Amino acid sequence: MSASRVAVLIMTIFVQGCGDNSDVSCPEADRIFFDNSIKGHLERNPGEGGIAHYQPDGEAIYDSHNNWWSVPFVSDARQMIAIVSCDGRVELSEQR
């Protein structure tokens, strides 16, 4: 087998393993899941965006089309939102 065929085979295997698992749903996720995901994210990324602490603020909303949760919270006086995927990945942004 030529080197180029081996490279194509390896890349094919690699790309197939990089799916985003969008078929995974978690409408039953609870506050414990959100808290653990967000706090874990903040521990792994200290000081991200100047976020010093996490305080839940309101009801989380599930998006069944994208299979993620929008979780409002407060850090100091800043209104924030965390997008939490069903596998616990987190993206943070400030609400304005």
C-alpha positions as YAML, in Angstrom:
chain: A
units: angstrom
residues:
- id: 1
  name: MET
  ca: [0.00, 0.00, 0.00]
- id: 2
  name: SER
  ca: [1.41, 3.40, -0.93]
- id: 3
  name: ALA
  ca: [2.14, 6.11, 1.62]
- id: 4
  name: SER
  ca: [-0.56, 8.34, 0.16]
- id: 5
  name: ARG
  ca: [-3.20, 5.61, 0.57]
- id: 6
  name: VAL
  ca: [-2.12, 5.05, 4.16]
- id: 7
  name: ALA
  ca: [-2.36, 8.81, 4.81]
- id: 8
  name: VAL
  ca: [-5.87, 8.95, 3.30]
- id: 9
  name: LEU
  ca: [-6.95, 5.96, 5.39]
- id: 10
  name: ILE
  ca: [-5.60, 7.52, 8.60]
- id: 11
  name: MET
  ca: [-7.24, 10.88, 7.85]
- id: 12
  name: THR
  ca: [-10.56, 9.16, 7.11]
- id: 13
  name: ILE
  ca: [-10.46, 7.37, 10.46]
- id: 14
  name: PHE
  ca: [-9.45, 10.59, 12.23]
- id: 15
  name: VAL
  ca: [-12.21, 12.70, 10.65]
- id: 16
  name: GLN
  ca: [-14.88, 10.09, 11.42]
- id: 17
  name: GLY
  ca: [-13.87, 10.27, 15.08]
- id: 18
  name: CYS
  ca: [-14.31, 14.04, 15.18]
- id: 19
  name: GLY
  ca: [-18.10, 14.16, 14.98]
- id: 20
  name: ASP
  ca: [-19.92, 16.50, 17.36]
- id: 21
  name: ASN
  ca: [-22.38, 13.83, 18.59]
- id: 22
  name: SER
  ca: [-25.28, 16.15, 17.74]
- id: 23
  name: ASP
  ca: [-27.65, 13.17, 17.96]
- id: 24
  name: VAL
  ca: [-27.11, 13.04, 21.73]
- id: 25
  name: SER
  ca: [-29.94, 14.70, 23.62]
- id: 26
  name: CYS
  ca: [-30.25, 15.54, 27.30]
- id: 27
  name: PRO
  ca: [-33.58, 17.24, 28.01]
- id: 28
  name: GLU
  ca: [-33.55, 15.67, 31.48]
- id: 29
  name: ALA
  ca: [-30.30, 17.39, 32.56]
- id: 30
  name: ASP
  ca: [-30.56, 19.03, 35.95]
- id: 31
  name: ARG
  ca: [-28.99, 21.83, 37.98]
- id: 32
  name: ILE
  ca: [-26.27, 19.49, 39.27]
- id: 33
  name: PHE
  ca: [-25.17, 18.75, 35.68]
- id: 34
  name: PHE
  ca: [-25.10, 22.50, 34.84]
- id: 35
  name: ASP
  ca: [-23.26, 23.40, 38.04]
- id: 36
  name: ASN
  ca: [-20.64, 20.68, 37.57]
- id: 37
  name: SER
  ca: [-20.13, 21.55, 33.89]
- id: 38
  name: ILE
  ca: [-19.81, 25.31, 34.43]
- id: 39
  name: LYS
  ca: [-17.71, 25.10, 37.58]
- id: 40
  name: GLY
  ca: [-15.47, 22.51, 35.91]
- id: 41
  name: HIS
  ca: [-15.04, 24.81, 32.91]
- id: 42
  name: LEU
  ca: [-14.11, 27.73, 35.16]
- id: 43
  name: GLU
  ca: [-11.60, 25.57, 37.06]
- id: 44
  name: ARG
  ca: [-9.96, 24.44, 33.80]
- id: 45
  name: ASN
  ca: [-9.94, 28.03, 32.46]
- id: 46
  name: PRO
  ca: [-9.23, 30.26, 35.47]
- id: 47
  name: GLY
  ca: [-9.96, 33.91, 34.96]
- id: 48
  name: GLU
  ca: [-11.73, 33.43, 31.61]
- id: 49
  name: GLY
  ca: [-13.39, 36.72, 30.81]
- id: 50
  name: GLY
  ca: [-12.79, 37.94, 34.34]
- id: 51
  name: ILE
  ca: [-15.38, 35.55, 35.75]
- id: 52
  name: ALA
  ca: [-14.59, 35.16, 39.43]
- id: 53
  name: HIS
  ca: [-17.50, 32.97, 40.51]
- id: 54
  name: TYR
  ca: [-20.70, 31.32, 39.32]
- id: 55
  name: GLN
  ca: [-24.14, 31.93, 40.80]
- id: 56
  name: PRO
  ca: [-27.19, 30.40, 39.02]
- id: 57
  name: ASP
  ca: [-29.73, 33.06, 38.04]
- id: 58
  name: GLY
  ca: [-32.99, 31.85, 36.53]
- id: 59
  name: GLU
  ca: [-34.23, 28.82, 34.67]
- id: 60
  name: ALA
  ca: [-32.13, 26.94, 32.14]
- id: 61
  name: ILE
  ca: [-33.71, 26.51, 28.69]
- id: 62
  name: TYR
  ca: [-33.18, 23.41, 26.55]
- id: 63
  name: ASP
  ca: [-32.78, 23.78, 22.78]
- id: 64
  name: SER
  ca: [-33.88, 20.43, 21.35]
- id: 65
  name: HIS
  ca: [-32.80, 21.37, 17.83]
- id: 66
  name: ASN
  ca: [-29.16, 21.91, 18.85]
- id: 67
  name: ASN
  ca: [-29.21, 19.67, 21.95]
- id: 68
  name: TRP
  ca: [-27.79, 22.24, 24.33]
- id: 69
  name: TRP
  ca: [-28.86, 24.25, 27.32]
- id: 70
  name: SER
  ca: [-28.79, 28.02, 27.85]
- id: 71
  name: VAL
  ca: [-28.02, 28.55, 31.51]
- id: 72
  name: PRO
  ca: [-28.24, 32.09, 32.93]
- id: 73
  name: PHE
  ca: [-25.94, 33.01, 35.80]
- id: 74
  name: VAL
  ca: [-24.39, 35.97, 37.57]
- id: 75
  name: SER
  ca: [-20.73, 36.66, 38.21]
- id: 76
  name: ASP
  ca: [-20.27, 39.70, 40.41]
- id: 77
  name: ALA
  ca: [-22.72, 42.21, 38.85]
- id: 78
  name: ARG
  ca: [-22.44, 40.76, 35.33]
- id: 79
  name: GLN
  ca: [-25.33, 38.88, 33.76]
- id: 80
  name: MET
  ca: [-23.89, 35.86, 31.96]
- id: 81
  name: ILE
  ca: [-25.13, 32.92, 29.94]
- id: 82
  name: ALA
  ca: [-23.52, 29.52, 29.60]
- id: 83
  name: ILE
  ca: [-24.25, 27.31, 26.62]
- id: 84
  name: VAL
  ca: [-23.85, 23.76, 27.92]
- id: 85
  name: SER
  ca: [-23.77, 20.82, 25.50]
- id: 86
  name: CYS
  ca: [-25.02, 17.39, 26.47]
- id: 87
  name: ASP
  ca: [-21.45, 16.18, 26.95]
- id: 88
  name: GLY
  ca: [-20.70, 19.01, 29.38]
- id: 89
  name: ARG
  ca: [-18.79, 21.36, 27.05]
- id: 90
  name: VAL
  ca: [-19.33, 25.01, 27.95]
- id: 91
  name: GLU
  ca: [-19.23, 28.35, 26.14]
- id: 92
  name: LEU
  ca: [-19.67, 31.55, 28.17]
- id: 93
  name: SER
  ca: [-20.88, 34.97, 27.13]
- id: 94
  name: GLU
  ca: [-22.08, 38.15, 28.77]
- id: 95
  name: GLN
  ca: [-25.71, 39.22, 28.33]
- id: 96
  name: ARG
  ca: [-26.12, 42.84, 27.32]
...
